[in-house]
Amino acid sequence: MKFAAVIAVVLTVTALTAGDSPRELHAWPGKTPKLDGIISQGEYADATAFDNTGWTPTFSPTTNPKDLSLKGYVKHDGRRLYFAFDVTDDVLYGIDTPRWLPNENPKAHELSRAGFPWFGDEMEVLINATNKWEGNQDSVGDGTSWQMVCNLTKSRKGGVGIGGLLEGEPRRSDSAWNTYQKWILSGAQEAVAKKKPGGHGYIIEWAVNFDPCLEVEPGKFYSPAMGDRRMGLNIALGDLDGKEVGEGNFGNFHHEDWFAGGPKTRTNLRDFGTLVMHAKR
């Protein structure tokens, strides 16, 4: 009886959390924003606001908010999930610097599986819609769990030089690559990335269709009719400056800060934080 009780408690805890991290964001219903790379007055007043305070650094720790900092927003409109990212960044890669390449991959800017979609100033969103995982499993690359990239200076639709969405991980998987590309080209996920008028940062607005991108059960996609729902969530903020600034880091990255997880386990589904999808305000 004691053993059975322990198992029941463990299962209950697993059901209540979408990852081992205690970090949590709440997506409440709100007005549909305009995806134009501009955060207009009051546009995200009905969203949950957050910043990158206490995020996990993968490379050099971020210590100066003028160097890199984030004000983010999340909400939904009953059909799509929305993120807005207002990034302060003192040096924009490929805009304020040459488009230098990492020693690890001279094909980093190819819009192919050989490229590094996350190489540049960028945001990544990772969602585990099922709130389930096995061991150290990473994202599958479909509606159940995925990792997508929005880069400031390259995109699937615009090519190198135009910011927007790119296929994320696992790029080694044909199925994931094809799914991500289909989502981008069909508009199942949309994002606009735009440099701030005065420089020193950029805005990303990102929309995710519930169907086909939030598959909570096989063939079943999130809707407010399901009530409140907890999903796994991670977010990455990536920053390149001059090549010399990131010396000693992989790809000469300057910063890469993560909402949840450890420096080497942040893509494991079990290391995600939680996104609570609320049916009603």
N, C-alpha and C positions, 0 to 999 in steps of 0.2 A: 504493500500500500504506500509506503514512504517513497519507494522508487517511482511508482506511477505518479505520485503527486509532484515529484521533482520534474518528471518529464512534462507534465501538464503545465507547470510554471514556466519551463524553458520554452515550450511552444507558444505560450501566451506572450512572453517577452518578445520572441521573434516576430510575432504577428503585430505587436505594437510599435516596433522600430523597423525602419527600412534599411538599416545598416548599423554597424557597431558604434559609429560616431554619435554623440549626443546633439550635434548641431542640427537645427531645424528651421525651415522656412514655411510660411503659410501662403497659399495662393487662394485669395478670396475672389468671388465674382465681382466684375467691374465693367466699366465702359470699354469698348473696343478702341485701342489706340491706333494712330496713323503711323505706319512704318515708313518714316522718311528720314531717319537719322537725326531727328530733332526732338528733344524732350520739351514739349510745349508746357506753358503754365497750366498746372492742374491736371495734365494728361495722366499722370500716375498718382494722383492724390488718393485714389481708392486702392492702390497697390501696397503690398508689404515692402518697405524699404530696408536695405541692408548695406553693409560695407565690408571691406576685406580685413577688418581688425581681427587679429588672432588667427588668420588663415595660415596654413602650413606651407613654408617655403621649401621648394625642391632644390633651388640653386642658392644664389646669394640672398640673404634675408632682406626684405624691404624695410628700411628704417626712416625714410623721408617721404611724406605724403606728396611732395612736389615731384619726386622722382617717379613714384607709381602709387596710385590709390584708386579706389573704386567706390562709387555710389550706385547701387543696383536696386531694381524693382522687379516684382513678380506678381502676376494676377492672371485671371482667365475670364473669358466672356461667355462661357457655357459651350463653346465650340473649339476654341483655341487657347493654348497656354502662352503667355507673353512674358518675356524678359526684356528689360532695358538696362543697359550698362553705360554709365557715365564715367569714363576712365580719364584720370589725370596722368599724363606721361610726358616727361620733360623732353624726351628725344624719341621721335617716331621713325622706326626702321623703314628704310626704302623711301622716306620722304625727307627727313632731316639727315639721313645717312645714305651712303651708297647701298645698293642691294647686294651686300656681300654674302658669300656662301660658307657653310660650315665645312670643316675638314672631313667630317664624318660622312657627308653626302653631297657631291657636286651636282646632284640632280634634285636638290631640295625644293626647287621651284617648279619642277615639272608637275603638271596637273594630272599625274598618273599615280599608280600604286608605288612607284619608285620615289615619289616626292615626299616631302615632309609638309603636310597641310598646316601644321601648327607652327611652322617656322616663320616667325614674324611677330608683330604685336597682335594679340589675338585673345579671344575668349573661347572657352569650351564648355559645353553643357553635356552632362552625362545623367541619364535617367534610367532607373530600374523600375519600370511600371508594375511589374509583378510583385515587387517586394519579396523576392525569393532569390536564393543563391546557393551554390554548393562550393564549399571550401574557399579557395582563392580565385574563384571564377571572375573573369572580366566581362565586359559587355559582349553580348552575343552579336549585335549588329542588326537587330530587327525591332519591331514594335515593343517587344518585351523588355529589352535593355539595349541602350545605344550610347555612343559617344560621338558628338559632332563638333565641328570647328567653324568659327567665324573669324576670318583673318582680315586685318585692316587693308591689306594691299594685294590680295589675290582672291579669286573665287572661281567656282565652277562656271557660273553664268557669265562673268565678266572677264575672266582670264587674269593674267599677271598685270597688276597695276590697278585693278578694280576690286574693292573689298566686298566680302560676302561669304556665303557658306561654302564649305569644302567637306568632302567625305572624311570622316574621322576613323577611329579604330574599331574593330581590327581590320586594317587594310589588307592583311594577308588572306582574308576570307573573300572569295569571289562573291558569295551571297551578300555579305555585309556591304561590300563596295557597290554592288549593283543596287541594293536597297537604298543606300544613302543617296546615290546619284539620282535614282528615280524620285525620291522625296524632294530633292532640290529642284529638279527640272519640272516636276509636276506642281510645285508650290505647296506640297504637304508640310514642308518647313520653309520659311522665308526669313531673310535677315538683311538689314541694311547697315553698313558700316561707313561712317563719315567722320572725317577729321573735323575737330572743332574750328570754328571760324578764326579764332585767335591762335590756333596751334596749341601745343602743350596738352594734347589729349584727343580723344575721339568718343563718339557715341555709337553704340550698337543697339538696335531694336530687333528682336527675334521672336518669331511666331511659330508655334508648334501645333499642328492639327491633332486633336484627340485621336481621330481615325485617319491614318493608320499608325500614329506614332506613340500612342499610350495604350498598349495592349495589356490589359490587366489580367486577362485569362485568354486561353486559346480562342481566337476569333472574336473576342469581346473587348471593346475599347471603352475607356473611361467616359462617363457622362454624369452630370449632376444628379440624374435619377438614381444613381448608385449610392448617393449620400457622400459623406466625407470619406476620403481614401488616402492612405499613406503610401508614398512611393520613395524609392531610393533616389538621392540627388547628390551630384557633385558638380562643382563649377571650378574652372581653371582660368587664371589671368596670367597671360604670358607677355614677356617684355624683352625685346632685343634692343640694344643700343649699338655703339661701335663694337667691332669684333674684339678689340683689346679689353673692353670693359668686362666681358664675360670670360676672360681667360681662366682656364682651369675647370670651367663648367662644360657639360656636354653641349656641343653645338655653339659654344660661346654664348649661351643664354645668359642674360643678366638676371632676370627674375622669372619665377613661375610659382605663383601662389595658389593654393587649393583650399576650397571651402571646408573640406573634410578629409580625413585620412592621414596616413603617414607619408613621408617623402618617397618611399619605395612601394607603398601599397595603396596609393590613392585611387588607382583605377580598379581595384578589387571591389566587387559589389558589396561585400561585407563591410568595407571601410567607408561606405557612403554615409552622408547625413540623410535627413528626411525632408521630403516635400509633402506637406499636407494639402491635398486638394479639397477645398471646402465647397459644399453644394450650395450653401446659403450664407449670407452675411450675418 
